[in-house]
Amino acid sequence: MSYQSKFPKYNILGCHIDRLTLDEAIEYVIDHIEDKKPPAYMVKVYVELLDRAANDPQIKSLLNESTLSVPEGVSTQWAASYLYNGKPGLFRAIGLAFSIIFNPRAIKNPIPEKFGGTVFTLRLLEACEKEGISVYLIGSPVDSDITATEKHILSRFPKLKIAGSHPGSLGALSGAELEQVLNDEPVEEELVEDIKKKKPDIIFVGMGFPLQEKVIAKIIGQVKHGFFIGEGGTFDYDEFGGVFKKAPRWVQRIGMEWLWRLSLQPSRIKRQSSIPRFMWHVYRSKK
């Protein structure tokens, strides 16, 4: 479906995760654009995505066919450490979980960095401004809109070329209505035509899982240029004009951004139930 990278990969529950640093990913994306390679996309892999992929062949295919598949959070790093470092076992799994939470630097992790939060996106935007690479924004931030996100980004990167933006209105759907749309045609023709016309180099899609991955899959087959990046809830943070404050550094350091976000948005509690289920599936996969 898309051009795939040649970075070493790890297999977690049948899904491939690339082993690379933030700097390597940024360099790869920029080089891909400058070398005029075929359309490509990057997935930030988080627990919900892996949990869903275990029972959804379409989601697993979207993930494994991505050009870059990078770890979003600490749970993915935990899984890689458990599966690829040392002998499996229940006590080791539990001990490793506590070590990652309270002393993550003590663990020799096969996945060097996680791509969660806003750090990667801000650094990539900075590189785009420097290299003259154009971007396009898709999404509907919580209690805000994509035009506010665009203005906030330009206030930080005034020379950045923003080719356009779109609200991604399907993000307002939920439940059975959303599932029906996902199975039919989850992309407005207006959006596809706008991207074709403006030919942005990088398209940031912040519509949340699993909608954004399916939207990317629909669009990428209709364009001849562009690197798509699934952003999840990145645009919801105050660094992008959103309503949620970024987690303090000490929270980021111990990999508990998910708990910080949960404290700001308690309605996410149902989504967090996938974490213990994911850890159980990983443990069972090595028995």
N, C-alpha and C positions, 0 to 999 in steps of 0.2 A: 504493500500500500504506500509506503513512504521510504525514503532513504534512511538506512540504519547506520548507526555509529559502530565503530570497532573497539569501543572500550570494553574491558573485561566485565562480565556480567555474573551476577549471582541469581540463583533460582530460589524464590520464596513462594511456596504453595503454588508452583507452576507458573509464576510470573517472574519476568526478568528485571533485575535492578542493575543499572550501570554503576561501576566503581570509578568515581571521578570526584574531583574537588569543584568548588564553586567557580574558581578561576578557570579551570579546564572547560567547564560547561559554557561559560561566557565566551571564551576563545573559540570553542567549537561552533556556537551559534553564529558569531560574527563571521568566521571563516566560511561557514555554509552559505551565508547570504552573499558575501563578497565573491565567492567562487561560482555564484549563480547555479547552485545545485537544485534539484527538484524540490517541490514543497515538502515540508517535514513538520513533525510536531513533537513536543516534549510533554511528558506526563510527570507530575509530582505525585509520587506514589505514597498514599497514606493508608492507615489501617482499614478504614471503611471501604476503600477501593479494593484492597486485597481480599477483604472479607466477602465483598460482593462478587469479585472475580472467581472465587472458589466455586460458586454455584451458577455463574452467569457466563457462558462461553463467549458471548458478544463482548462483554467488558474485558474478559481475559485477552481476547483477540486484539482489542483496541490498545491494551497496555503493551502486549508483546510485539505489536507491529509498530510501536512508536519509535521515533528516531533516537530519542533519549528518554530513559526512564530513571528518575532520580528519587532518592528517599526524602519524604517530606518531614518525617518526625522520628522521635527517639524509639518508638516501638518497632519501626522497620530496622533500625540499627540493632536493637535487641535481638530480633529474629536472625539477622545475618551473623551476629556473634554466636548465638546458640547453635545455629546450623553448621557453621564453618570453623569455629574455634573450640577444640576440645570435645570430650565425649558427651553425648546426650544423657539426660536424666532429670528427674523431677526436681531434686534439690539444687542441681546446677541451674536449672531454668529459673527457679525462684531466687536463688542467690544472685544470678546475673541481673535479674529485674531490679533488685534492690541496689546493686552496684551501679547500674546505669542511672538510677534516680539520685543516689546520694554521692557517688564518686565516679562519674562517667569517664574521667580522664584515666582512671586506673585500668580501663578495659582496652585491650588491643582489638579495635573494631575493624573488620574487613571493609566497611563502608566509611570512608574518611570524614565526610561531612553530611549534614542534613540540610535540606533546602526549604524548610518550613519558614513561616513568618514572612517578613518583608525584605530581608537582607539581599537575597539573590536578585529579586526584581529591581530593587533600587540600584544595585551595582550594574545590572545589565542595562538599565535606562541611562546610567551615566556613560557607559561604553557606547551606547547608541548615539548619544549627544556628541561625544567626541569624534566618532567615526562618520557622522552624517547619515546614520541609518534611520529610516522612517518606521513609525509604529502605528498600530491601530488598536483601539480599546473596545472591548465588548463586555458588558456586564450591567448589573443593577445593584449597586451597593445598598446595604441596609440603611433605611431612613435617609437616603441621599439619591443622587443620580450620576450617570457617567460623565455628564458635562462638568459637574463639580470636581470629579476625579481628574478630568483632563486639565482643568484650570489649576488644580493643586499641583499636579505633576509639572506643569509649565512654570509655576512659581519657583520650583526647585531646580528645574532644568530648562531655563529660558530658551536655549538654542536647539532644544530637541524638536525634531520634525514629527509632529503628530498628524498623520494623514487623514484621520477621521475617528469617529467613535459611534457606537450603537448601544442602546440600552439593553439589548438581549431580553426583550419583554417576556419571553417564555419563562424566565426565572420566577415570575409571579405565580405560575401554575403549581399545583401540588396534587398529591394523591393519585386517584384513578385517572383524572384529567391529564396530568403530566405523563403518566405511563402511556396513555393512548397516543399523545403527541410524539413521545419518544419513538414509538413503534411506527409512526407514520412519517411525518416530514418536519423535524424539529428546527428548521431554518427558514426564516422569512426570505423570500426572493429578493426583497429590497436590500437586505444585508449582503447577500451573495453578490448582487450586482454592484453594490457600493465598493466592496473589496476588489472586485474585478477592475472597476474603473480607477480606483486610487492606487492599486498595486503596492500596498505597504510591504515593508521587508519583514517585520515581526508583528504578529497579531496576538495580543494578550486577551485571553478569554476567561473572565471571572464570573462564571454563571453557577459554580458549585457542581459537586458530584451528584449524579452521573450525567447531568445534562450537558455540561461543557465538553466532555469527552465525545459524546455522540454528535454534538453540534460541529466540533472540529472534524470528525470523520465525514460528515456530510459536506462541509465546505471544501475540504482539502482536495477532494476529487473533482472540483469544479474550477480550480484556479491553477495557474501555471507558475506561481511564485509565492514565496512566503514561508516563514517559520512560525508555527502556531504554538502557544504555550498556555497550558491550563493553569489558571491562577487561583481557583477555589475562592476563598473569602479574602484574598489579599487587599482588594479595594475597600473592604470594610474598615480597615485600620486608619487611624488618624494621620499617618504618614502619607496617605493617599486621599485625605479629605473625608475619611469615614468617621464613624461614631465611636469605634472601639480603640482604646489606648493600647499601644504595644506593650507586651510583657516586659518587666524589668530585666536587666541583664542576668541577674542571679537566677531568675526563673528560666530564662532561655538556656543558661549554662547547664542546668540539671534536666533539661528536656521536658519541662512541664508547661509549655505554652498552651497545650490543650486544656489544662486545668484552669489556667488564667482566663482563657477564652470562655470556658464554661461558667466561671464566676461572673463574667460580664453578660453572658447570654445563657441563662439556666435552661432555656428550651432545648439546648443541644444535648441534654442528658441522655435522651434516647439514642442518639448517634454514638455516644461514648460507650454504650454497652457492647459495641463491636470490639473494643480493646481486649477485655478478658477472653472473649470468644476467639479472637485472632490468636492470642498467645496460646490458648489451648490447642488450636488447630496446628500451630507450629510445633508444639511439644509432641503431639500425636504423630506428626509426619516423620519424626525421627525415631519412633519406638520400634 
